[in-house]
Amino acid sequence: MAYIERKNELKRRRHRRWKIRKLRAKLLQCKEPTEAEAILQKIKKLSPLYPLDWLREQLPPQLRQPAASTQPTKK
C-alpha cells in the first residue's frame, strides 16, 4: 500500500472515531428518547458494526427504546 493511500485511510478512521466520540457525548446529554434514537441511527450510519445494543444498555431507562425490527415478517 502506498504511503499516501495509507495516510488517507488512517485519516478517515481517526475522523470516524472522533465523530463517534462526539455523538456518544451528545447521546449522554439528550433528554428525549426520539433524540437518543436519532443519534444512535447516526452512529449506525457512520459505523454499521458499532455495538448499538451495548450503547442502548448504557442509556438511562427513560431514554431506552426497543430496537426496531429490521427483519421482514413471515406470512
mmJSON file of the N, C-alpha and C atoms, coordinates in Angstrom:
{"data_MODEL":{"atom_site":{
"group_PDB":["ATOM","ATOM","ATOM","ATOM","ATOM","ATOM","ATOM","ATOM","ATOM","ATOM","ATOM","ATOM","ATOM","ATOM","ATOM","ATOM","ATOM","ATOM","ATOM","ATOM","ATOM","ATOM","ATOM","ATOM","ATOM","ATOM","ATOM","ATOM","ATOM","ATOM","ATOM","ATOM","ATOM","ATOM","ATOM","ATOM","ATOM","ATOM","ATOM","ATOM","ATOM","ATOM","ATOM","ATOM","ATOM","ATOM","ATOM","ATOM","ATOM","ATOM","ATOM","ATOM","ATOM","ATOM","ATOM","ATOM","ATOM","ATOM","ATOM","ATOM","ATOM","ATOM","ATOM","ATOM","ATOM","ATOM","ATOM","ATOM","ATOM","ATOM","ATOM","ATOM","ATOM","ATOM","ATOM","ATOM","ATOM","ATOM","ATOM","ATOM","ATOM","ATOM","ATOM","ATOM","ATOM","ATOM","ATOM","ATOM","ATOM","ATOM","ATOM","ATOM","ATOM","ATOM","ATOM","ATOM","ATOM","ATOM","ATOM","ATOM","ATOM","ATOM","ATOM","ATOM","ATOM","ATOM","ATOM","ATOM","ATOM","ATOM","ATOM","ATOM","ATOM","ATOM","ATOM","ATOM","ATOM","ATOM","ATOM","ATOM","ATOM","ATOM","ATOM","ATOM","ATOM","ATOM","ATOM","ATOM","ATOM","ATOM","ATOM","ATOM","ATOM","ATOM","ATOM","ATOM","ATOM","ATOM","ATOM","ATOM","ATOM","ATOM","ATOM","ATOM","ATOM","ATOM","ATOM","ATOM","ATOM","ATOM","ATOM","ATOM","ATOM","ATOM","ATOM","ATOM","ATOM","ATOM","ATOM","ATOM","ATOM","ATOM","ATOM","ATOM","ATOM","ATOM","ATOM","ATOM","ATOM","ATOM","ATOM","ATOM","ATOM","ATOM","ATOM","ATOM","ATOM","ATOM","ATOM","ATOM","ATOM","ATOM","ATOM","ATOM","ATOM","ATOM","ATOM","ATOM","ATOM","ATOM","ATOM","ATOM","ATOM","ATOM","ATOM","ATOM","ATOM","ATOM","ATOM","ATOM","ATOM","ATOM","ATOM","ATOM","ATOM","ATOM","ATOM","ATOM","ATOM","ATOM","ATOM","ATOM","ATOM","ATOM","ATOM","ATOM","ATOM","ATOM","ATOM","ATOM","ATOM","ATOM","ATOM","ATOM","ATOM"],
"id":[1,2,3,4,5,6,7,8,9,10,11,12,13,14,15,16,17,18,19,20,21,22,23,24,25,26,27,28,29,30,31,32,33,34,35,36,37,38,39,40,41,42,43,44,45,46,47,48,49,50,51,52,53,54,55,56,57,58,59,60,61,62,63,64,65,66,67,68,69,70,71,72,73,74,75,76,77,78,79,80,81,82,83,84,85,86,87,88,89,90,91,92,93,94,95,96,97,98,99,100,101,102,103,104,105,106,107,108,109,110,111,112,113,114,115,116,117,118,119,120,121,122,123,124,125,126,127,128,129,130,131,132,133,134,135,136,137,138,139,140,141,142,143,144,145,146,147,148,149,150,151,152,153,154,155,156,157,158,159,160,161,162,163,164,165,166,167,168,169,170,171,172,173,174,175,176,177,178,179,180,181,182,183,184,185,186,187,188,189,190,191,192,193,194,195,196,197,198,199,200,201,202,203,204,205,206,207,208,209,210,211,212,213,214,215,216,217,218,219,220,221,222,223,224,225],
"type_symbol":["N","C","C","N","C","C","N","C","C","N","C","C","N","C","C","N","C","C","N","C","C","N","C","C","N","C","C","N","C","C","N","C","C","N","C","C","N","C","C","N","C","C","N","C","C","N","C","C","N","C","C","N","C","C","N","C","C","N","C","C","N","C","C","N","C","C","N","C","C","N","C","C","N","C","C","N","C","C","N","C","C","N","C","C","N","C","C","N","C","C","N","C","C","N","C","C","N","C","C","N","C","C","N","C","C","N","C","C","N","C","C","N","C","C","N","C","C","N","C","C","N","C","C","N","C","C","N","C","C","N","C","C","N","C","C","N","C","C","N","C","C","N","C","C","N","C","C","N","C","C","N","C","C","N","C","C","N","C","C","N","C","C","N","C","C","N","C","C","N","C","C","N","C","C","N","C","C","N","C","C","N","C","C","N","C","C","N","C","C","N","C","C","N","C","C","N","C","C","N","C","C","N","C","C","N","C","C","N","C","C","N","C","C","N","C","C","N","C","C","N","C","C","N","C","C"],
"label_atom_id":["N","CA","C","N","CA","C","N","CA","C","N","CA","C","N","CA","C","N","CA","C","N","CA","C","N","CA","C","N","CA","C","N","CA","C","N","CA","C","N","CA","C","N","CA","C","N","CA","C","N","CA","C","N","CA","C","N","CA","C","N","CA","C","N","CA","C","N","CA","C","N","CA","C","N","CA","C","N","CA","C","N","CA","C","N","CA","C","N","CA","C","N","CA","C","N","CA","C","N","CA","C","N","CA","C","N","CA","C","N","CA","C","N","CA","C","N","CA","C","N","CA","C","N","CA","C","N","CA","C","N","CA","C","N","CA","C","N","CA","C","N","CA","C","N","CA","C","N","CA","C","N","CA","C","N","CA","C","N","CA","C","N","CA","C","N","CA","C","N","CA","C","N","CA","C","N","CA","C","N","CA","C","N","CA","C","N","CA","C","N","CA","C","N","CA","C","N","CA","C","N","CA","C","N","CA","C","N","CA","C","N","CA","C","N","CA","C","N","CA","C","N","CA","C","N","CA","C","N","CA","C","N","CA","C","N","CA","C","N","CA","C","N","CA","C","N","CA","C","N","CA","C","N","CA","C","N","CA","C","N","CA","C"],
"label_alt_id":[null,null,null,null,null,null,null,null,null,null,null,null,null,null,null,null,null,null,null,null,null,null,null,null,null,null,null,null,null,null,null,null,null,null,null,null,null,null,null,null,null,null,null,null,null,null,null,null,null,null,null,null,null,null,null,null,null,null,null,null,null,null,null,null,null,null,null,null,null,null,null,null,null,null,null,null,null,null,null,null,null,null,null,null,null,null,null,null,null,null,null,null,null,null,null,null,null,null,null,null,null,null,null,null,null,null,null,null,null,null,null,null,null,null,null,null,null,null,null,null,null,null,null,null,null,null,null,null,null,null,null,null,null,null,null,null,null,null,null,null,null,null,null,null,null,null,null,null,null,null,null,null,null,null,null,null,null,null,null,null,null,null,null,null,null,null,null,null,null,null,null,null,null,null,null,null,null,null,null,null,null,null,null,null,null,null,null,null,null,null,null,null,null,null,null,null,null,null,null,null,null,null,null,null,null,null,null,null,null,null,null,null,null,null,null,null,null,null,null,null,null,null,null,null,null],
"label_comp_id":["MET","MET","MET","ALA","ALA","ALA","TYR","TYR","TYR","ILE","ILE","ILE","GLU","GLU","GLU","ARG","ARG","ARG","LYS","LYS","LYS","ASN","ASN","ASN","GLU","GLU","GLU","LEU","LEU","LEU","LYS","LYS","LYS","ARG","ARG","ARG","ARG","ARG","ARG","ARG","ARG","ARG","HIS","HIS","HIS","ARG","ARG","ARG","ARG","ARG","ARG","TRP","TRP","TRP","LYS","LYS","LYS","ILE","ILE","ILE","ARG","ARG","ARG","LYS","LYS","LYS","LEU","LEU","LEU","ARG","ARG","ARG","ALA","ALA","ALA","LYS","LYS","LYS","LEU","LEU","LEU","LEU","LEU","LEU","GLN","GLN","GLN","CYS","CYS","CYS","LYS","LYS","LYS","GLU","GLU","GLU","PRO","PRO","PRO","THR","THR","THR","GLU","GLU","GLU","ALA","ALA","ALA","GLU","GLU","GLU","ALA","ALA","ALA","ILE","ILE","ILE","LEU","LEU","LEU","GLN","GLN","GLN","LYS","LYS","LYS","ILE","ILE","ILE","LYS","LYS","LYS","LYS","LYS","LYS","LEU","LEU","LEU","SER","SER","SER","PRO","PRO","PRO","LEU","LEU","LEU","TYR","TYR","TYR","PRO","PRO","PRO","LEU","LEU","LEU","ASP","ASP","ASP","TRP","TRP","TRP","LEU","LEU","LEU","ARG","ARG","ARG","GLU","GLU","GLU","GLN","GLN","GLN","LEU","LEU","LEU","PRO","PRO","PRO","PRO","PRO","PRO","GLN","GLN","GLN","LEU","LEU","LEU","ARG","ARG","ARG","GLN","GLN","GLN","PRO","PRO","PRO","ALA","ALA","ALA","ALA","ALA","ALA","SER","SER","SER","THR","THR","THR","GLN","GLN","GLN","PRO","PRO","PRO","THR","THR","THR","LYS","LYS","LYS","LYS","LYS","LYS"],
"label_asym_id":["A","A","A","A","A","A","A","A","A","A","A","A","A","A","A","A","A","A","A","A","A","A","A","A","A","A","A","A","A","A","A","A","A","A","A","A","A","A","A","A","A","A","A","A","A","A","A","A","A","A","A","A","A","A","A","A","A","A","A","A","A","A","A","A","A","A","A","A","A","A","A","A","A","A","A","A","A","A","A","A","A","A","A","A","A","A","A","A","A","A","A","A","A","A","A","A","A","A","A","A","A","A","A","A","A","A","A","A","A","A","A","A","A","A","A","A","A","A","A","A","A","A","A","A","A","A","A","A","A","A","A","A","A","A","A","A","A","A","A","A","A","A","A","A","A","A","A","A","A","A","A","A","A","A","A","A","A","A","A","A","A","A","A","A","A","A","A","A","A","A","A","A","A","A","A","A","A","A","A","A","A","A","A","A","A","A","A","A","A","A","A","A","A","A","A","A","A","A","A","A","A","A","A","A","A","A","A","A","A","A","A","A","A","A","A","A","A","A","A","A","A","A","A","A","A"],
"label_entity_id":["1","1","1","1","1","1","1","1","1","1","1","1","1","1","1","1","1","1","1","1","1","1","1","1","1","1","1","1","1","1","1","1","1","1","1","1","1","1","1","1","1","1","1","1","1","1","1","1","1","1","1","1","1","1","1","1","1","1","1","1","1","1","1","1","1","1","1","1","1","1","1","1","1","1","1","1","1","1","1","1","1","1","1","1","1","1","1","1","1","1","1","1","1","1","1","1","1","1","1","1","1","1","1","1","1","1","1","1","1","1","1","1","1","1","1","1","1","1","1","1","1","1","1","1","1","1","1","1","1","1","1","1","1","1","1","1","1","1","1","1","1","1","1","1","1","1","1","1","1","1","1","1","1","1","1","1","1","1","1","1","1","1","1","1","1","1","1","1","1","1","1","1","1","1","1","1","1","1","1","1","1","1","1","1","1","1","1","1","1","1","1","1","1","1","1","1","1","1","1","1","1","1","1","1","1","1","1","1","1","1","1","1","1","1","1","1","1","1","1","1","1","1","1","1","1"],
"label_seq_id":[1,1,1,2,2,2,3,3,3,4,4,4,5,5,5,6,6,6,7,7,7,8,8,8,9,9,9,10,10,10,11,11,11,12,12,12,13,13,13,14,14,14,15,15,15,16,16,16,17,17,17,18,18,18,19,19,19,20,20,20,21,21,21,22,22,22,23,23,23,24,24,24,25,25,25,26,26,26,27,27,27,28,28,28,29,29,29,30,30,30,31,31,31,32,32,32,33,33,33,34,34,34,35,35,35,36,36,36,37,37,37,38,38,38,39,39,39,40,40,40,41,41,41,42,42,42,43,43,43,44,44,44,45,45,45,46,46,46,47,47,47,48,48,48,49,49,49,50,50,50,51,51,51,52,52,52,53,53,53,54,54,54,55,55,55,56,56,56,57,57,57,58,58,58,59,59,59,60,60,60,61,61,61,62,62,62,63,63,63,64,64,64,65,65,65,66,66,66,67,67,67,68,68,68,69,69,69,70,70,70,71,71,71,72,72,72,73,73,73,74,74,74,75,75,75],
"pdbx_PDB_ins_code":[null,null,null,null,null,null,null,null,null,null,null,null,null,null,null,null,null,null,null,null,null,null,null,null,null,null,null,null,null,null,null,null,null,null,null,null,null,null,null,null,null,null,null,null,null,null,null,null,null,null,null,null,null,null,null,null,null,null,null,null,null,null,null,null,null,null,null,null,null,null,null,null,null,null,null,null,null,null,null,null,null,null,null,null,null,null,null,null,null,null,null,null,null,null,null,null,null,null,null,null,null,null,null,null,null,null,null,null,null,null,null,null,null,null,null,null,null,null,null,null,null,null,null,null,null,null,null,null,null,null,null,null,null,null,null,null,null,null,null,null,null,null,null,null,null,null,null,null,null,null,null,null,null,null,null,null,null,null,null,null,null,null,null,null,null,null,null,null,null,null,null,null,null,null,null,null,null,null,null,null,null,null,null,null,null,null,null,null,null,null,null,null,null,null,null,null,null,null,null,null,null,null,null,null,null,null,null,null,null,null,null,null,null,null,null,null,null,null,null,null,null,null,null,null,null],
"Cartn_x":[0.848,0.0,0.897,0.564,1.34,1.141,2.142,2.123,0.924,0.636,-0.461,-1.792,-1.951,-3.179,-3.367,-2.296,-2.336,-2.66,-2.049,-2.27,-3.742,-4.323,-5.733,-6.643,-6.312,-7.113,-7.085,-5.908,-5.788,-6.554,-6.493,-7.209,-8.716,-9.253,-10.68,-11.058,-10.228,-10.519,-10.511,-9.513,-9.402,-10.559,-10.949,-12.069,-13.371,-13.553,-14.738,-14.785,-13.65,-13.603,-13.944,-13.429,-13.696,-15.185,-15.805,-17.224,-18.066,-17.689,-18.435,-18.309,-17.12,-16.95,-17.852,-17.91,-18.732,-20.217,-20.648,-22.044,-22.394,-21.455,-21.714,-21.854,-21.072,-21.192,-22.556,-23.009,-24.328,-25.427,-25.218,-26.197,-26.41,-25.343,-25.461,-26.167,-26.172,-26.781,-28.216,-28.693,-30.036,-31.11,-32.281,-33.377,-34.538,-34.702,-35.858,-35.449,-36.3,-35.984,-35.851,-36.645,-36.55,-35.216,-34.75,-33.45,-32.331,-32.445,-31.447,-31.434,-32.61,-32.698,-32.1,-32.309,-31.742,-30.216,-29.659,-28.205,-27.673,-28.398,-27.982,-27.999,-28.977,-29.036,-27.88,-27.466,-26.307,-25.042,-24.915,-23.751,-23.759,-24.935,-25.046,-24.689,-25.11,-24.791,-23.289,-22.676,-21.252,-20.419,-20.837,-20.095,-21.089,-21.457,-22.501,-22.206,-20.955,-20.626,-20.497,-20.77,-20.657,-21.713,-21.36,-22.306,-23.401,-24.47,-25.537,-26.336,-26.469,-27.195,-26.511,-25.209,-24.445,-24.623,-24.617,-24.76,-26.14,-27.185,-28.539,-28.625,-27.915,-27.935,-27.308,-26.407,-25.736,-26.619,-27.688,-28.578,-29.444,-29.896,-30.87,-32.163,-32.906,-34.11,-35.148,-35.301,-36.313,-35.953,-34.69,-34.272,-34.212,-34.333,-34.23,-35.503,-35.329,-36.439,-36.048,-36.993,-36.638,-36.141,-35.165,-34.6,-35.671,-35.747,-36.718,-36.319,-37.28,-37.013,-36.707,-35.549,-35.169,-35.435,-35.829,-36.094,-37.54,-37.757,-39.124,-39.937,-41.214,-42.09,-42.506,-42.666,-43.102,-44.621,-45.09,-46.549,-46.97],
"Cartn_y":[-1.169,0.0,1.235,2.165,3.392,4.243,5.033,5.863,6.806,7.457,8.42,7.723,6.559,5.785,5.421,4.959,4.572,5.784,6.891,8.117,8.537,8.46,8.823,7.865,6.592,5.595,5.859,6.138,6.433,7.699,8.678,9.929,9.679,8.841,8.501,7.796,6.839,6.094,6.993,7.838,8.737,9.718,10.223,11.155,10.455,9.204,8.432,8.236,7.898,7.706,8.997,10.111,11.4,11.725,11.455,11.728,10.858,9.589,8.691,9.15,9.566,10.087,11.29,12.177,13.372,13.006,12.043,11.618,10.914,10.125,9.458,10.472,11.533,12.582,13.269,13.506,14.099,13.163,11.879,10.87,10.89,11.072,11.103,12.367,13.416,14.68,14.85,13.961,14.157,13.855,14.444,14.358,13.494,13.365,12.673,11.366,10.34,9.059,9.174,10.048,10.196,10.814,11.75,12.381,11.342,10.491,9.445,8.459,8.091,7.152,7.752,9.043,9.711,9.689,9.909,9.884,8.472,7.471,6.078,5.728,6.238,5.975,6.649,7.829,8.499,7.681,7.128,6.293,5.053,4.454,3.253,3.563,4.711,5.104,5.326,5.891,6.182,4.91,4.005,2.768,1.625,0.888,-0.135,-1.262,-1.534,-2.637,-2.199,-0.947,-0.441,-1.12,-1.523,-2.263,-1.367,-1.162,-0.27,-0.86,-2.182,-2.802,-2.474,-2.582,-2.254,-0.784,0.065,1.502,1.834,1.136,1.349,0.956,-0.091,-0.533,0.506,1.319,2.334,3.558,3.693,4.85,4.722,5.833,5.782,5.114,4.464,3.723,4.55,5.822,6.628,6.943,6.773,7.051,5.795,4.646,3.397,3.144,2.739,2.305,0.96,0.073,-1.202,-0.991,-1.792,-1.675,-2.036,-1.271,-1.53,-2.797,-3.614,-4.877,-4.61,-5.074,-4.866,-6.105,-7.199,-8.429,-8.413,-8.866,-8.901,-9.97,-9.694,-10.652,-11.75,-12.946,-14.08,-14.09,-14.433,-14.504,-15.911],
"Cartn_z":[0.0,0.0,0.0,-0.856,-0.955,0.296,0.587,1.795,1.819,0.698,0.63,0.879,0.288,0.474,1.945,2.553,3.968,4.849,4.527,5.29,5.219,4.025,3.851,4.614,4.588,5.306,6.814,7.343,8.772,9.135,8.261,8.49,8.564,7.663,7.679,8.975,9.395,10.628,11.847,11.934,13.09,13.129,11.971,11.904,12.322,11.886,12.256,13.774,14.372,15.827,16.558,16.058,16.671,16.599,15.442,15.273,16.204,16.349,17.225,18.672,19.096,20.458,20.693,19.718,19.831,19.916,19.088,19.111,20.42,20.952,22.235,23.358,23.329,24.335,24.221,22.996,22.777,23.268,23.068,23.473,24.981,25.726,27.182,27.679,26.881,27.292,26.799,25.931,25.378,26.422,26.2,27.17,26.672,25.376,24.806,24.134,24.198,23.546,22.028,21.418,19.959,19.559,20.373,20.116,20.26,21.28,21.502,20.334,19.852,18.737,17.467,17.258,16.08,16.14,17.312,17.469,17.25,17.76,17.549,16.059,15.33,13.893,13.153,13.622,13.017,13.247,14.45,14.751,13.87,13.69,12.851,11.397,10.916,9.546,9.378,10.393,10.36,10.447,11.332,11.543,11.772,10.728,10.831,11.833,12.119,13.021,14.476,14.771,16.14,17.021,18.241,19.1,19.693,18.949,19.399,20.554,20.611,21.724,23.042,23.048,24.257,24.614,23.6,23.821,24.373,23.871,24.395,25.865,26.256,27.651,28.575,28.06,28.862,29.116,28.327,28.467,29.718,30.257,31.361,30.881,31.758,31.357,30.597,30.924,30.249,28.798,28.422,27.034,26.179,26.787,26.024,25.245,24.012,23.178,22.603,22.429,21.817,20.393,20.008,18.666,17.638,16.595,15.543,14.802,14.563,13.878,12.411,11.956,10.567,9.715,10.382,9.639,9.141,7.918,7.396,8.137,8.282,8.95,7.985,8.52,7.679,7.593,6.424,6.221,5.967],
"occupancy":[1.0,1.0,1.0,1.0,1.0,1.0,1.0,1.0,1.0,1.0,1.0,1.0,1.0,1.0,1.0,1.0,1.0,1.0,1.0,1.0,1.0,1.0,1.0,1.0,1.0,1.0,1.0,1.0,1.0,1.0,1.0,1.0,1.0,1.0,1.0,1.0,1.0,1.0,1.0,1.0,1.0,1.0,1.0,1.0,1.0,1.0,1.0,1.0,1.0,1.0,1.0,1.0,1.0,1.0,1.0,1.0,1.0,1.0,1.0,1.0,1.0,1.0,1.0,1.0,1.0,1.0,1.0,1.0,1.0,1.0,1.0,1.0,1.0,1.0,1.0,1.0,1.0,1.0,1.0,1.0,1.0,1.0,1.0,1.0,1.0,1.0,1.0,1.0,1.0,1.0,1.0,1.0,1.0,1.0,1.0,1.0,1.0,1.0,1.0,1.0,1.0,1.0,1.0,1.0,1.0,1.0,1.0,1.0,1.0,1.0,1.0,1.0,1.0,1.0,1.0,1.0,1.0,1.0,1.0,1.0,1.0,1.0,1.0,1.0,1.0,1.0,1.0,1.0,1.0,1.0,1.0,1.0,1.0,1.0,1.0,1.0,1.0,1.0,1.0,1.0,1.0,1.0,1.0,1.0,1.0,1.0,1.0,1.0,1.0,1.0,1.0,1.0,1.0,1.0,1.0,1.0,1.0,1.0,1.0,1.0,1.0,1.0,1.0,1.0,1.0,1.0,1.0,1.0,1.0,1.0,1.0,1.0,1.0,1.0,1.0,1.0,1.0,1.0,1.0,1.0,1.0,1.0,1.0,1.0,1.0,1.0,1.0,1.0,1.0,1.0,1.0,1.0,1.0,1.0,1.0,1.0,1.0,1.0,1.0,1.0,1.0,1.0,1.0,1.0,1.0,1.0,1.0,1.0,1.0,1.0,1.0,1.0,1.0,1.0,1.0,1.0,1.0,1.0,1.0,1.0,1.0,1.0,1.0,1.0,1.0],
"B_iso_or_equiv":[0.0,0.0,0.0,0.0,0.0,0.0,0.0,0.0,0.0,0.0,0.0,0.0,0.0,0.0,0.0,0.0,0.0,0.0,0.0,0.0,0.0,0.0,0.0,0.0,0.0,0.0,0.0,0.0,0.0,0.0,0.0,0.0,0.0,0.0,0.0,0.0,0.0,0.0,0.0,0.0,0.0,0.0,0.0,0.0,0.0,0.0,0.0,0.0,0.0,0.0,0.0,0.0,0.0,0.0,0.0,0.0,0.0,0.0,0.0,0.0,0.0,0.0,0.0,0.0,0.0,0.0,0.0,0.0,0.0,0.0,0.0,0.0,0.0,0.0,0.0,0.0,0.0,0.0,0.0,0.0,0.0,0.0,0.0,0.0,0.0,0.0,0.0,0.0,0.0,0.0,0.0,0.0,0.0,0.0,0.0,0.0,0.0,0.0,0.0,0.0,0.0,0.0,0.0,0.0,0.0,0.0,0.0,0.0,0.0,0.0,0.0,0.0,0.0,0.0,0.0,0.0,0.0,0.0,0.0,0.0,0.0,0.0,0.0,0.0,0.0,0.0,0.0,0.0,0.0,0.0,0.0,0.0,0.0,0.0,0.0,0.0,0.0,0.0,0.0,0.0,0.0,0.0,0.0,0.0,0.0,0.0,0.0,0.0,0.0,0.0,0.0,0.0,0.0,0.0,0.0,0.0,0.0,0.0,0.0,0.0,0.0,0.0,0.0,0.0,0.0,0.0,0.0,0.0,0.0,0.0,0.0,0.0,0.0,0.0,0.0,0.0,0.0,0.0,0.0,0.0,0.0,0.0,0.0,0.0,0.0,0.0,0.0,0.0,0.0,0.0,0.0,0.0,0.0,0.0,0.0,0.0,0.0,0.0,0.0,0.0,0.0,0.0,0.0,0.0,0.0,0.0,0.0,0.0,0.0,0.0,0.0,0.0,0.0,0.0,0.0,0.0,0.0,0.0,0.0,0.0,0.0,0.0,0.0,0.0,0.0],
"pdbx_formal_charge":[null,null,null,null,null,null,null,null,null,null,null,null,null,null,null,null,null,null,null,null,null,null,null,null,null,null,null,null,null,null,null,null,null,null,null,null,null,null,null,null,null,null,null,null,null,null,null,null,null,null,null,null,null,null,null,null,null,null,null,null,null,null,null,null,null,null,null,null,null,null,null,null,null,null,null,null,null,null,null,null,null,null,null,null,null,null,null,null,null,null,null,null,null,null,null,null,null,null,null,null,null,null,null,null,null,null,null,null,null,null,null,null,null,null,null,null,null,null,null,null,null,null,null,null,null,null,null,null,null,null,null,null,null,null,null,null,null,null,null,null,null,null,null,null,null,null,null,null,null,null,null,null,null,null,null,null,null,null,null,null,null,null,null,null,null,null,null,null,null,null,null,null,null,null,null,null,null,null,null,null,null,null,null,null,null,null,null,null,null,null,null,null,null,null,null,null,null,null,null,null,null,null,null,null,null,null,null,null,null,null,null,null,null,null,null,null,null,null,null,null,null,null,null,null,null],
"auth_seq_id":[1,1,1,2,2,2,3,3,3,4,4,4,5,5,5,6,6,6,7,7,7,8,8,8,9,9,9,10,10,10,11,11,11,12,12,12,13,13,13,14,14,14,15,15,15,16,16,16,17,17,17,18,18,18,19,19,19,20,20,20,21,21,21,22,22,22,23,23,23,24,24,24,25,25,25,26,26,26,27,27,27,28,28,28,29,29,29,30,30,30,31,31,31,32,32,32,33,33,33,34,34,34,35,35,35,36,36,36,37,37,37,38,38,38,39,39,39,40,40,40,41,41,41,42,42,42,43,43,43,44,44,44,45,45,45,46,46,46,47,47,47,48,48,48,49,49,49,50,50,50,51,51,51,52,52,52,53,53,53,54,54,54,55,55,55,56,56,56,57,57,57,58,58,58,59,59,59,60,60,60,61,61,61,62,62,62,63,63,63,64,64,64,65,65,65,66,66,66,67,67,67,68,68,68,69,69,69,70,70,70,71,71,71,72,72,72,73,73,73,74,74,74,75,75,75],
"auth_comp_id":["MET","MET","MET","ALA","ALA","ALA","TYR","TYR","TYR","ILE","ILE","ILE","GLU","GLU","GLU","ARG","ARG","ARG","LYS","LYS","LYS","ASN","ASN","ASN","GLU","GLU","GLU","LEU","LEU","LEU","LYS","LYS","LYS","ARG","ARG","ARG","ARG","ARG","ARG","ARG","ARG","ARG","HIS","HIS","HIS","ARG","ARG","ARG","ARG","ARG","ARG","TRP","TRP","TRP","LYS","LYS","LYS","ILE","ILE","ILE","ARG","ARG","ARG","LYS","LYS","LYS","LEU","LEU","LEU","ARG","ARG","ARG","ALA","ALA","ALA","LYS","LYS","LYS","LEU","LEU","LEU","LEU","LEU","LEU","GLN","GLN","GLN","CYS","CYS","CYS","LYS","LYS","LYS","GLU","GLU","GLU","PRO","PRO","PRO","THR","THR","THR","GLU","GLU","GLU","ALA","ALA","ALA","GLU","GLU","GLU","ALA","ALA","ALA","ILE","ILE","ILE","LEU","LEU","LEU","GLN","GLN","GLN","LYS","LYS","LYS","ILE","ILE","ILE","LYS","LYS","LYS","LYS","LYS","LYS","LEU","LEU","LEU","SER","SER","SER","PRO","PRO","PRO","LEU","LEU","LEU","TYR","TYR","TYR","PRO","PRO","PRO","LEU","LEU","LEU","ASP","ASP","ASP","TRP","TRP","TRP","LEU","LEU","LEU","ARG","ARG","ARG","GLU","GLU","GLU","GLN","GLN","GLN","LEU","LEU","LEU","PRO","PRO","PRO","PRO","PRO","PRO","GLN","GLN","GLN","LEU","LEU","LEU","ARG","ARG","ARG","GLN","GLN","GLN","PRO","PRO","PRO","ALA","ALA","ALA","ALA","ALA","ALA","SER","SER","SER","THR","THR","THR","GLN","GLN","GLN","PRO","PRO","PRO","THR","THR","THR","LYS","LYS","LYS","LYS","LYS","LYS"],
"auth_asym_id":["A","A","A","A","A","A","A","A","A","A","A","A","A","A","A","A","A","A","A","A","A","A","A","A","A","A","A","A","A","A","A","A","A","A","A","A","A","A","A","A","A","A","A","A","A","A","A","A","A","A","A","A","A","A","A","A","A","A","A","A","A","A","A","A","A","A","A","A","A","A","A","A","A","A","A","A","A","A","A","A","A","A","A","A","A","A","A","A","A","A","A","A","A","A","A","A","A","A","A","A","A","A","A","A","A","A","A","A","A","A","A","A","A","A","A","A","A","A","A","A","A","A","A","A","A","A","A","A","A","A","A","A","A","A","A","A","A","A","A","A","A","A","A","A","A","A","A","A","A","A","A","A","A","A","A","A","A","A","A","A","A","A","A","A","A","A","A","A","A","A","A","A","A","A","A","A","A","A","A","A","A","A","A","A","A","A","A","A","A","A","A","A","A","A","A","A","A","A","A","A","A","A","A","A","A","A","A","A","A","A","A","A","A","A","A","A","A","A","A","A","A","A","A","A","A"],
"auth_atom_id":["N","CA","C","N","CA","C","N","CA","C","N","CA","C","N","CA","C","N","CA","C","N","CA","C","N","CA","C","N","CA","C","N","CA","C","N","CA","C","N","CA","C","N","CA","C","N","CA","C","N","CA","C","N","CA","C","N","CA","C","N","CA","C","N","CA","C","N","CA","C","N","CA","C","N","CA","C","N","CA","C","N","CA","C","N","CA","C","N","CA","C","N","CA","C","N","CA","C","N","CA","C","N","CA","C","N","CA","C","N","CA","C","N","CA","C","N","CA","C","N","CA","C","N","CA","C","N","CA","C","N","CA","C","N","CA","C","N","CA","C","N","CA","C","N","CA","C","N","CA","C","N","CA","C","N","CA","C","N","CA","C","N","CA","C","N","CA","C","N","CA","C","N","CA","C","N","CA","C","N","CA","C","N","CA","C","N","CA","C","N","CA","C","N","CA","C","N","CA","C","N","CA","C","N","CA","C","N","CA","C","N","CA","C","N","CA","C","N","CA","C","N","CA","C","N","CA","C","N","CA","C","N","CA","C","N","CA","C","N","CA","C","N","CA","C","N","CA","C","N","CA","C","N","CA","C","N","CA","C","N","CA","C"],
"pdbx_PDB_model_num":[1,1,1,1,1,1,1,1,1,1,1,1,1,1,1,1,1,1,1,1,1,1,1,1,1,1,1,1,1,1,1,1,1,1,1,1,1,1,1,1,1,1,1,1,1,1,1,1,1,1,1,1,1,1,1,1,1,1,1,1,1,1,1,1,1,1,1,1,1,1,1,1,1,1,1,1,1,1,1,1,1,1,1,1,1,1,1,1,1,1,1,1,1,1,1,1,1,1,1,1,1,1,1,1,1,1,1,1,1,1,1,1,1,1,1,1,1,1,1,1,1,1,1,1,1,1,1,1,1,1,1,1,1,1,1,1,1,1,1,1,1,1,1,1,1,1,1,1,1,1,1,1,1,1,1,1,1,1,1,1,1,1,1,1,1,1,1,1,1,1,1,1,1,1,1,1,1,1,1,1,1,1,1,1,1,1,1,1,1,1,1,1,1,1,1,1,1,1,1,1,1,1,1,1,1,1,1,1,1,1,1,1,1,1,1,1,1,1,1,1,1,1,1,1,1]
}}}
